Amino acid sequence: MKDKVIIITGASSGIGAATAKLLAAKGAKVVLGARREDKLQTLADEIRAAGGEAIWQVLDVTRQADNDAIVKLAKDTFGRVDVIFLNAGIMPSSPLSALKTDEWHEMVDINIKGVLNGVAAVLPEFTAQKSGHVIATSSVAGLKAYPAAAVYGGTKWFVRSFMEVLRMESAMEGTNIRTATIYPAAINTELLHTISDKGTAEGMAELYAQVGITPDRIANVVAFAIEQPADTNVSELTVGPTVQAW
């Protein structure tokens, strides 16, 4: 982990922030990206105060130029990129009959196109240096179907397939790019705040209040994947509360 340069999207809170703190504490140089400038600044200050290295840049993952810019920032500051953690995502779940079509498209833009844009930005670097690690946050909704999660789950199923093909093609092409896809269950983050459908929001809030675990549990898993030897790829990790029957 020491001195690895790691870009984290969706870094301003939840899983992204917890992962940034842990990886920086382990000696990584973290590059933080998200839309909320104030929270990025606060997080970077906390990491530096604890003795870690952190830089940040406002990032909208739906914009290819923003993704390209944060890769450039990492290279200009630290000389290289070793890992990108594609963690940005939203979960405005609702029944299809609610016809929240604006939210459907927003999930596609962030959860799918955000992954595509991040990979497009970093893949030339990883290919040229013949090493790199792409880590992405999917969901247990990317492993099985859930009511009210037709579109959200679909975006996360995409991440699952995309990451597996990236792993296979990297092996075939000899670029030594590792991948890890993480499937969290109930993790207490701001994700629930994106749900506008009243019934769905109430049901999810009740579930998470009963069984939810803290985002640092996912941070531990991200660190585990990164810390494997370069010749070892841990490609899929499903993580959730022991008491949740997801």
PLY file of the C-alpha trace (Angstrom):
ply
format ascii 1.0
element vertex 246
property float x
property float y
property float z
element edge 245
property int vertex1
property int vertex2
end_header
0.00 0.00 0.00
2.78 2.45 0.86
3.23 5.18 -1.76
0.57 3.77 -4.09
-1.27 6.59 -5.86
-4.99 5.96 -5.54
-7.82 7.94 -7.11
-11.16 7.70 -5.28
-14.41 8.94 -6.83
-17.41 9.67 -4.65
-14.84 10.50 -2.00
-16.69 13.21 -0.09
-18.62 10.92 2.27
-19.55 7.35 3.15
-17.53 4.52 1.64
-15.30 6.88 -0.35
-14.30 9.01 2.64
-13.77 6.01 4.91
-11.61 4.34 2.28
-9.55 7.47 1.74
-8.78 7.75 5.44
-7.81 4.10 5.78
-5.63 3.93 2.67
-3.88 7.19 3.56
-3.22 5.86 7.06
-1.61 2.81 5.43
0.73 5.04 3.43
-1.11 5.54 0.15
-1.23 8.89 -1.64
-4.93 9.51 -2.16
-6.48 11.67 -4.87
-10.02 12.62 -3.89
-12.79 13.42 -6.35
-16.46 14.32 -5.80
-18.90 17.14 -6.49
-18.87 18.76 -3.04
-15.83 20.99 -2.73
-16.26 21.81 0.95
-16.38 18.18 2.00
-13.36 17.28 -0.13
-11.36 20.10 1.45
-12.35 19.01 4.96
-11.49 15.37 4.28
-8.11 16.22 2.75
-7.31 18.44 5.74
-8.20 15.60 8.14
-5.97 13.16 6.28
-3.04 15.58 6.23
-3.49 16.40 9.92
-3.18 12.67 10.62
0.09 12.52 8.68
-1.25 11.26 5.37
-0.96 12.57 1.82
-4.10 13.76 0.05
-5.03 16.05 -2.81
-8.47 16.74 -4.22
-10.34 18.09 -7.19
-14.02 18.68 -7.86
-15.22 15.82 -10.03
-18.49 15.15 -11.83
-18.10 11.56 -13.01
-20.65 12.09 -15.77
-18.18 14.44 -17.50
-15.30 12.76 -19.32
-13.21 15.93 -19.07
-13.46 15.86 -15.26
-12.29 12.23 -15.15
-9.39 13.00 -17.47
-8.47 15.99 -15.31
-8.25 14.05 -12.05
-6.00 11.45 -13.66
-3.81 14.31 -14.89
-3.78 15.83 -11.39
-2.61 12.53 -9.92
0.16 12.18 -12.51
1.28 15.79 -12.28
1.44 15.63 -8.47
2.65 12.11 -7.77
4.05 10.91 -11.12
1.73 7.98 -11.72
-1.57 6.28 -10.92
-1.69 2.82 -9.38
-5.36 2.36 -8.44
-8.70 3.94 -9.27
-11.64 3.24 -6.98
-14.83 3.96 -8.94
-17.15 4.52 -6.02
-19.46 7.36 -7.06
-23.10 6.29 -7.24
-26.70 7.10 -6.38
-29.65 4.91 -5.38
-32.99 6.69 -5.90
-34.92 3.40 -5.87
-38.65 3.35 -6.61
-41.29 1.09 -8.15
-41.33 1.28 -11.93
-44.98 2.35 -11.74
-43.87 5.58 -10.07
-42.32 6.53 -13.43
-39.46 8.54 -11.94
-37.81 8.64 -15.33
-35.49 11.55 -14.53
-34.02 9.44 -11.72
-33.66 6.45 -14.05
-31.51 8.49 -16.41
-29.51 10.02 -13.57
-28.64 6.54 -12.30
-27.50 5.52 -15.77
-25.40 8.68 -16.09
-23.65 8.31 -12.71
-23.63 4.57 -12.01
-22.83 3.40 -15.54
-21.35 6.31 -17.48
-19.34 7.36 -14.44
-17.60 3.97 -14.49
-17.05 4.14 -18.23
-15.59 7.64 -17.99
-13.26 6.70 -15.15
-11.94 3.65 -16.95
-11.54 5.57 -20.20
-9.47 8.17 -18.34
-7.13 5.75 -16.60
-6.87 2.81 -19.01
-4.25 4.39 -21.29
-2.01 4.97 -18.25
-2.45 1.44 -16.93
-1.89 -0.05 -20.37
1.29 1.95 -20.95
2.80 1.06 -17.57
1.48 -2.54 -17.76
0.06 -2.38 -14.27
-2.89 -0.89 -12.45
-5.92 -1.74 -10.40
-9.54 -0.83 -11.14
-11.93 -1.23 -8.20
-15.65 -0.52 -8.53
-18.57 -0.39 -6.14
-21.51 -2.43 -7.40
-24.19 -3.66 -4.98
-25.92 -6.83 -3.88
-28.58 -5.46 -6.26
-26.02 -6.25 -8.96
-26.18 -9.93 -8.00
-29.94 -10.50 -7.62
-33.16 -8.67 -8.35
-35.02 -6.61 -5.75
-38.40 -4.85 -6.00
-38.04 -1.07 -6.39
-34.52 -1.55 -7.71
-35.11 -2.39 -11.36
-33.07 0.51 -12.73
-30.60 0.79 -9.86
-29.98 -2.95 -9.97
-29.62 -2.81 -13.73
-26.87 -0.24 -13.44
-25.09 -2.39 -10.90
-25.46 -5.53 -13.02
-23.73 -3.56 -15.75
-20.81 -2.83 -13.43
-20.50 -6.53 -12.66
-20.33 -7.56 -16.33
-18.12 -4.67 -17.40
-15.55 -5.28 -14.69
-15.38 -9.00 -15.41
-14.71 -8.38 -19.10
-12.07 -5.79 -18.19
-10.35 -8.39 -16.03
-10.46 -11.03 -18.75
-9.27 -8.74 -21.53
-6.42 -7.42 -19.39
-5.25 -10.98 -18.78
-5.49 -11.79 -22.49
-3.65 -8.62 -23.52
-0.90 -8.97 -20.91
-1.43 -5.54 -19.36
-1.46 -6.91 -15.78
-4.46 -4.75 -14.84
-6.25 -6.12 -11.81
-9.92 -5.58 -11.04
-12.10 -5.90 -7.96
-15.87 -5.47 -7.86
-17.43 -4.93 -4.45
-21.06 -5.80 -3.73
-22.15 -4.05 -0.52
-25.42 -4.85 1.22
-26.80 -2.47 3.89
-24.06 0.07 4.59
-25.02 3.24 6.45
-24.12 6.06 4.07
-25.83 9.03 2.43
-27.08 6.74 -0.35
-30.51 6.54 1.25
-30.83 10.32 0.99
-31.12 9.99 -2.79
-34.44 8.09 -2.54
-37.35 10.41 -3.29
-40.12 7.78 -3.35
-41.76 8.03 0.09
-42.68 4.37 0.55
-39.34 3.07 -0.65
-37.43 5.60 1.46
-39.29 4.65 4.63
-38.80 0.92 4.06
-35.10 1.26 3.33
-34.53 3.57 6.29
-36.17 1.07 8.60
-34.07 -1.79 7.22
-30.79 0.11 7.44
-31.58 1.30 10.96
-32.00 -2.32 12.02
-29.08 -4.00 10.25
-26.78 -1.40 8.64
-23.05 -1.43 9.27
-20.49 1.37 8.93
-18.66 2.27 5.68
-15.25 1.51 7.14
-16.17 -2.19 6.73
-16.05 -1.67 2.98
-12.83 0.32 3.28
-11.23 -2.73 4.88
-12.24 -4.82 1.88
-10.84 -2.30 -0.59
-7.54 -2.36 1.29
-7.55 -6.17 1.27
-7.92 -6.26 -2.52
-5.14 -3.72 -3.07
-2.73 -5.40 -0.67
-2.74 -8.73 -2.50
0.48 -9.55 -4.36
0.65 -8.19 -7.91
0.19 -11.69 -9.34
-3.08 -12.20 -7.43
-6.46 -10.79 -8.45
-9.42 -10.86 -6.05
-12.15 -10.04 -8.51
-15.41 -10.11 -6.52
-16.20 -9.35 -2.89
-19.71 -9.41 -1.39
-19.94 -7.63 1.96
-22.82 -6.94 4.28
-24.17 -7.19 7.80
-24.04 -10.61 9.42
-27.67 -10.15 10.50
-29.02 -9.17 7.06
-30.55 -11.86 4.87
-29.75 -10.05 1.66
0 1
1 2
2 3
3 4
4 5
5 6
6 7
7 8
8 9
9 10
10 11
11 12
12 13
13 14
14 15
15 16
16 17
17 18
18 19
19 20
20 21
21 22
22 23
23 24
24 25
25 26
26 27
27 28
28 29
29 30
30 31
31 32
32 33
33 34
34 35
35 36
36 37
37 38
38 39
39 40
40 41
41 42
42 43
43 44
44 45
45 46
46 47
47 48
48 49
49 50
50 51
51 52
52 53
53 54
54 55
55 56
56 57
57 58
58 59
59 60
60 61
61 62
62 63
63 64
64 65
65 66
66 67
67 68
68 69
69 70
70 71
71 72
72 73
73 74
74 75
75 76
76 77
77 78
78 79
79 80
80 81
81 82
82 83
83 84
84 85
85 86
86 87
87 88
88 89
89 90
90 91
91 92
92 93
93 94
94 95
95 96
96 97
97 98
98 99
99 100
100 101
101 102
102 103
103 104
104 105
105 106
106 107
107 108
108 109
109 110
110 111
111 112
112 113
113 114
114 115
115 116
116 117
117 118
118 119
119 120
120 121
121 122
122 123
123 124
124 125
125 126
126 127
127 128
128 129
129 130
130 131
131 132
132 133
133 134
134 135
135 136
136 137
137 138
138 139
139 140
140 141
141 142
142 143
143 144
144 145
145 146
146 147
147 148
148 149
149 150
150 151
151 152
152 153
153 154
154 155
155 156
156 157
157 158
158 159
159 160
160 161
161 162
162 163
163 164
164 165
165 166
166 167
167 168
168 169
169 170
170 171
171 172
172 173
173 174
174 175
175 176
176 177
177 178
178 179
179 180
180 181
181 182
182 183
183 184
184 185
185 186
186 187
187 188
188 189
189 190
190 191
191 192
192 193
193 194
194 195
195 196
196 197
197 198
198 199
199 200
200 201
201 202
202 203
203 204
204 205
205 206
206 207
207 208
208 209
209 210
210 211
211 212
212 213
213 214
214 215
215 216
216 217
217 218
218 219
219 220
220 221
221 222
222 223
223 224
224 225
225 226
226 227
227 228
228 229
229 230
230 231
231 232
232 233
233 234
234 235
235 236
236 237
237 238
238 239
239 240
240 241
241 242
242 243
243 244
244 245
